[in-house]
Amino acid sequence: MHSVIIGSGWNIPLFYTEVSTLLKQNVDDFQGVNTRFLQLQTPVELLKSLSSAATVDDIYSPGTFNYFSGENPVDEIRVNFENWLTEAHIENLGQSIAVRAIRIGGKKKGWSSAYLAGVLGGVLSKKSWIIDLDNPEVEIGLAINTNNSQIAWGVKQLSQAPRQGWSKRTPTQRPFFKPVSMDPRHAILMANLVKGEGEIIDPMTGTGGFLVEASFSGISAVGIDVAEEMVAGAKLNIQWAKENGATGKVEVIQGDSTKLSSFLPQKNFTGVVFDPPYGRNSQGTESLSVLFAKILSASREVVDVDSKLACLLPCTPSDPNQVHGRTWDEVEVDFISSGWEVLGKWVLPVHASLGRLLVLSKTKDLE
Ligand SMILES: C[S@@+](CC[C@H](N)C(=O)[O-])C[C@H]1O[C@@H](n2cnc3c(N)ncnc32)[C@H](O)[C@@H]1O
């Protein structure tokens, strides 16, 4: 059975990476690579693991997508949808149904989402389905991409996009906020990219931005920070998260993360997430590149043999080879020499002249 995953459009390569990581499936198994519609054959129970993805908007299962041409694709869509209902065994067992449509891209004549939702609704009512737009038992999702003439449809599996609730917990709403606080979307994405069976460590936890989001996602994590003020503030934020329904077991410890193994009783974390200080936020006199290399090495000493690390580095969006005053090749040497193999890197634009380079790596054998 085919399903279609609808990407949020934020960063398509990362969408494929996050989905393949969460499903433990190879990107090569997916159809539709490089668009916002990703088709795959995965049991619907496994697709539920995507319900906390940072880059996913919806899951249609069963679902399909096609390319349609011309100004008036309605007849073709009607026939295709009718055939698909039969092929996907969407049987009318007397339940009520509604079509929920979204449009990606600009307006296009003959491609209005309300109109095409009505076309699909017409097919369903001809097959005697009870249409109930307010409280349907079955929801058919319809996603219309006018940019590339792609249309996807299927049985909607998510009542709302995973990112829907995030606006309620922007870092400014927490009791302790600093401009360095991690964007919740970055935190969730990184957690999903590195999470394994065990706990995650954030060796530079600052206001606890990562810990808060980990806790909301039910993930266990430990945060470390050298600054007393940050540790006290991160504790307040964790308490706030708990009061607001977060369930993941998270804690914060004060310490110097260049010496993690000397004070951490537990040394089998399966994921590492952090964003190092930069500019005026830096602590102490040590150069930031030296500090960064030390944190990579120290983290490597407290993880399991098969672990992942994700970090965010300041970069120039137009030239991601420039990473906070160094070339990418120089930065990669830090990863390799401390026992990490780089799996991928992606630019997350912040504004015209500043971006974040998200680097994902995994443990490699120490020489
Ligand atoms: C960019 S901030 C991290 C922000 C954090 N992700 C958040 O959501 O607030 C970097 C943090 O690294 C901490 N730091 C700097 N050197 C450290 C060290 N040697 N050990 C532990 N923490 C350190 C700083 O105190 C600062 O809070």
The ligand as a Tripos MOL2 file, in Angstrom:
@<TRIPOS>MOLECULE
LIG
   27    29     1     0     0
SMALL
NO_CHARGES

@<TRIPOS>ATOM
      1 C1         24.7510   29.4620   22.2840 C.3       1 LIG1
      2 S1         24.5750   29.0760   23.9430 S.3       1 LIG1
      3 C2         23.4750   27.6960   23.9200 C.3       1 LIG1
      4 C3         22.0500   28.0900   23.8200 C.3       1 LIG1
      5 C4         21.0840   26.9920   24.0960 C.3       1 LIG1
      6 N1         21.0170   26.0300   23.0270 N.3       1 LIG1
      7 C5         19.7100   27.5140   24.4760 C.2       1 LIG1
      8 O1         18.6950   26.9990   23.9590 O.co2     1 LIG1
      9 O2         19.6340   28.4290   25.2760 O.co2     1 LIG1
     10 C6         26.0760   28.3460   24.4040 C.3       1 LIG1
     11 C7         26.1950   27.9740   25.8750 C.3       1 LIG1
     12 O3         27.4320   27.2880   26.0650 O.3       1 LIG1
     13 C8         27.8330   27.5100   27.4080 C.3       1 LIG1
     14 N2         29.2480   27.1220   27.5390 N.ar      1 LIG1
     15 C9         30.3490   27.7710   27.1010 C.ar      1 LIG1
     16 N3         31.4590   27.0860   27.4180 N.ar      1 LIG1
     17 C10        31.0530   25.9570   28.0610 C.ar      1 LIG1
     18 C11        31.7330   24.8410   28.6180 C.ar      1 LIG1
     19 N4         33.0480   24.7430   28.5840 N.pl3     1 LIG1
     20 N5         30.9820   23.8760   29.2090 N.ar      1 LIG1
     21 C12        29.6270   23.9550   29.2680 C.ar      1 LIG1
     22 N6         28.9520   25.0080   28.7560 N.ar      1 LIG1
     23 C13        29.6450   25.9830   28.1530 C.ar      1 LIG1
     24 C14        27.5310   28.9700   27.6220 C.3       1 LIG1
     25 O4         27.4100   29.2500   28.9950 O.3       1 LIG1
     26 C15        26.2170   29.1450   26.8430 C.3       1 LIG1
     27 O5         25.1220   29.0340   27.7170 O.3       1 LIG1
@<TRIPOS>BOND
     1     1     2 1
     2     2     3 1
     3     2    10 1
     4     3     4 1
     5     4     5 1
     6     5     6 1
     7     5     7 1
     8     7     8 2
     9     7     9 1
    10    10    11 1
    11    11    12 1
    12    11    26 1
    13    12    13 1
    14    13    14 1
    15    13    24 1
    16    14    15 ar
    17    14    23 ar
    18    15    16 ar
    19    16    17 ar
    20    17    18 ar
    21    17    23 ar
    22    18    19 1
    23    18    20 ar
    24    20    21 ar
    25    21    22 ar
    26    22    23 ar
    27    24    25 1
    28    24    26 1
    29    26    27 1
@<TRIPOS>SUBSTRUCTURE
     1 LIG1         1 GROUP 0 **** ****
